[in-house]
Amino acid sequence: MGSGGRALSNHTQSPAAAALVVEDLAFSYAQRAVLQDVSIEVPAGRFCVLLGINGAGKTTLFSLLTRLFLCRHGRIRILGWDLHGDGRKALAQLGVVFQQPTLDLDLTVLQNLRYFAVLQGIDPEEARPRIDQALQQSGLADRRDDRARQLSGGQRRRLELARALLHRPRLLLADEPTVGLDIHSRQAIIQQVRDECRDRGVGVLWATHLVDEVQDDDEVIVLHHGRVLSHGSAASLMRDTDTGSVGQAFNALTRGDDT
């Protein structure tokens, strides 16, 4: 159902509400279709991998989920809140790590987190322990007074992740967050996010083209040329394609879909 019509302001959350539900989403640039009939669901407390090559439509999807682009065809619900009818309440549940870095490099690590806390309306007395905890969890406690430009690429990404989780969202979107990082930085960031799923029940939509970031018990959405080719567990993806790895399964699904 297109969200460009009447506002959908009803809140449909239930005790088992999914972190994210996308229904029949479509988007075009001029006359070129970028997303076609995309329907996905991210359960609360699950690590869901959005797997696709560059140009598959992952970043466009994230732009719609964060309202950088206006959703005119389809429906998006975050923790039961409709993004069109109840955008403020829906976005309040959301943490985002964008593909392009968004830190202020001239601010210190601490200042970046404090500024975000103010933007989120977190009381200063509450912000202090949250920031201290975030710095400890991200391994940046000893860099709190360093300017962000002094950090390595992996440390900057950990800071962006700490910032995205500071207001304790229930859905995290991460768009190619580990591209260009060394293997140890990648593993540390992924593990921190998986811990958030396990410990706080955060639903995660993790966009990547790196198949080695997928574990067998993850949810996997294969997005190719703007269409969802598969949506289920990594194990079921391999079983359905009669393959022995996620990489082989992805190749089997996308090899014949080059239209």
C-alpha positions, -999 to +999 in steps of 0.1 A: +000+000+000+015+034-010+023+057+019+019+087-003-019+087+004-036+091+037-014+092+068-012+059+086-010+070+123-022+038+140+004+021+162+003-016+155+029-027+180+023-059+200+044-076+227+062-095+199+064-066+175+092-068+149+119-042+151+113-034+114+087-043+089+089-032+053+060-039+029+059-036-009+085-008-010+094+006-044+116+036-054+128+051-086+153+077-097+136+095-127+125+065-147+150+040-134+136+015-108+161+011-079+139-009-055+110-031-066+084-047-043+108-050-013+092-067+017+115-076+047+112-081+084+138-077+111+128-095+144+136-079+177+169-092+191+181-106+157+211-099+136+198-096+101+223-093+072+213-073+041+236-090+016+242-075-018+269-062-042+276-025-046+246-010-065+221-036-053+200-009-036+211-012+000+220+025+005+187+036-012+168+013+012+186+028+042+178+063+029+141+054+029+143+038+063+158+070+078+136+094+059+164+109+039+143+099+010+105+100+011+087+067+009+059+071-017+053+034-025+051+009+003+050+010+041+077+010+067+071+003+104+097+006+132+087-012+164+051-009+152+052+028+145+044+038+109+072+059+095+048+080+074+021+086+100+043+086+132+077+095+119+090+111+151+081+081+173+094+057+147+127+074+143+132+077+181+136+039+181+163+040+155+201+041+156+221+045+124+257+040+112+258+055+077+281+043+050+299+076+048+315+088+080+296+115+099+318+124+128+329+160+135+367+154+132+375+186+150+356+176+182+371+152+207+357+117+212+339+129+243+325+160+226+311+140+197+292+118+222+280+148+243+268+167+213+248+137+201+233+132+236+221+168+235+205+163+201+187+132+215+174+151+245+192+129+270+194+145+304+231+155+312+230+135+345+219+104+325+242+111+296+274+110+317+272+073+328+259+063+294+289+079+277+313+064+302+298+030+295+299+035+257+336+045+259+344+014+279+325-010+256+340+005+225+376+005+239+379+042+235+380+053+272+417+062+269+410+083+238+381+104+252+401+136+250+416+130+215+401+147+185+383+123+162+407+130+134+434+114+155+417+081+156+423+052+132+396+041+108+385+013+130+384+035+161+363+061+142+338+034+133+336+022+169+329+058+179+301+061+153+286+028+167+289+041+203+271+073+192+244+054+173+236+033+204+238+061+230+201+068+232+194+030+234+175+024+202+157-008+196+166-010+159+201-004+146+208+002+109+244-002+097+253+005+061+286-012+051+301-002+084+333-023+081+344-015+046+381-007+044+388-019+080+414-045+089+401-079+100+406-073+137+386-040+136+359-057+116+356-085+141+355-062+171+327-041+157+306-070+146+310-087+180+299-055+198+268-053+177+260-090+182+263-084+219+237-056+217+214-081+200+219-107+227+220-084+258+195-057+249+173-073+223+182-048+196+171-057+161+199-051+136+199-046+098+235-050+088+241-041+051+273-056+036+288-073+005+312-093+027+299-128+030+324-137+058+304-114+081+275-138+081+270-165+107+249-196+102+222-185+127+218-150+112+188-139+092+199-131+056+182-109+030+197-112-004+191-080-023+200-079-060+191-053-086+167-038-062+147-070-056+147-094-026+158-128-039+158-146-006+149-139+031+155-164+058+182-180+080+217-185+065+213-222+070+180-223+050+196-201+023+224-228+019+199-256+020+175-241-005+204-235-030+221-269-022+254-251-014+279-254+013+285-217+022+268-184+022+291-172-006+282-201-028+245-196-021+247-159-029+265-167-062+239-193-071+211-169-065+225-139-083+244-155-112+213-158-134+197-126-123+215-100-143+185-084-160 
